[in-house]
Structures are given as structure tokens and as C-alpha cells.
């Protein structure tokens, strides 16, 4: 179950990073402001604690994407 959670966190993080790069700041800033106002925690699940980033495992190779604050 934890491996599946890692995959979900990786996919969502990758999607969010691409969204931030492609969408207008006016669009993403509304989401950033809401997340900050609600004091939402870092990406985590019951099985995966927040960490320093996420790793994608593709063709027996690991690709690590470090977390960075906005």
C-alpha cells in the first residue's frame, strides 16, 4: 500500500509542478493562497510521512525530485 501511495504523491507532485510552469500565475496563485490560508500540510498519506521530495521508479532507474518551497 505504501508503494502505491509513493506513486500517487509522485504523480500529483509532477502534475502540480507542470501546472505551475504552464498556467498563468493568476490561476495558480489562488490555489497557493487557499492552501496557505488553510495551513495544509505537505503531501503525505497514512503510509508515507512528508519528506524531502519524491522518487519515480522508471525502467529499474530512480529519478529523485527534491522538494522546494515556493
N, C-alpha and C positions, 0 to 999 in steps of 0.2 A: 504494500500500500504506500509506503514512504517513497519508493522509487517513482510511482505514478504521480505523487504529489510534487516531487522534484521536477518531473516533466511538465506538469501544469504551470508551476512557477516559472520555469524557463520559457515556456511558450508565451505566457502572458507578459513577462518582462520584455521579451523580444518584440512582441506586438506593440507594447507601450513605448518602447524606445523608437520604433519606426514611426509610430503615430506622432510622437513629439518632433521627429525630424521632418515629417511631411505636412502636418496640419499647421494651420495658422496659429500663432501664439494666442490670439483671442479665443480660440476654441479650447486649447489645452489649458490655458490659464484658469478658466472657470473650474475645470476638474481639479487642478492643483489647489486652488483656493478652497474648494469644498473639502478636499482630503485634509488639508491643514486645519480648517476650522473644526472638523470632526475629530481631530487628533488621531487619525487612523494609524495603525501600526505598520511596520514594514511587512512585505509579503511573507507570510508564514501559514502553515496549516497545523492541524493537531499533531501530525507526524514529523513536521520539519520546522525547526526553530529558525528565526531570522538569522541571516549570516552575512558574509562579506560579498556575496554575489551568487551566481548560479552557473552550472556547468551543463552543456549539451553534450551528449554522447552520440557521435555520428560515425558509423563505419569503424568501430573499435578505436576511435580517437576522441579525446576530451577537448572541448573548447570552453575555457573559463571566461565569463564575463563579469568583471568586478562591479560591485555596487558603487554608485557615486551619488552624492546628494545633488539635488537640482540646482 
